[in-house]
Amino acid sequence: MLTCYFRHLKPIFDRAGITVTKENRKQIDQIIHAIVGVEYKNCPTTWKEVKSALLTDEEGFVLKLKSVWSQK
């Protein structure tokens, strides 16, 4: 099962060049939590912050996610 907000982020993952799998979704989730500054496993707050980040600077969020993911 994916985290509560992953289904909404497929276009973002596609743009960042990330394919979500059962094996990597926890790592992706932890990266997203770190990007938005929310304690890991706090899904509702993370989704709220992700939505805000996407409204403020979607391209910046995609680039940050892509950058952090490529450094893993």
Phi, psi and omega in degrees: 000137179276160177295167190300335185250353184302322183299334180278346188256008181309312179299326179292315178299319179300314180294330179275356180075029182249126172259118181280128176233169177301326184284330186251356187296326179295318179296318178298316179300317179296321178297315180296317177303316181294319181300318182267359174072039179242139179305137184301141179083006175265082188296309183300317179292322179298314180298320178299316181290324177296313179302317179297316179297321180292323178290325182283313185202077183300315181297320177298319178297314180300314181296320178295315180298316179297317181296310181295319180298319183289342179269354185295000000 
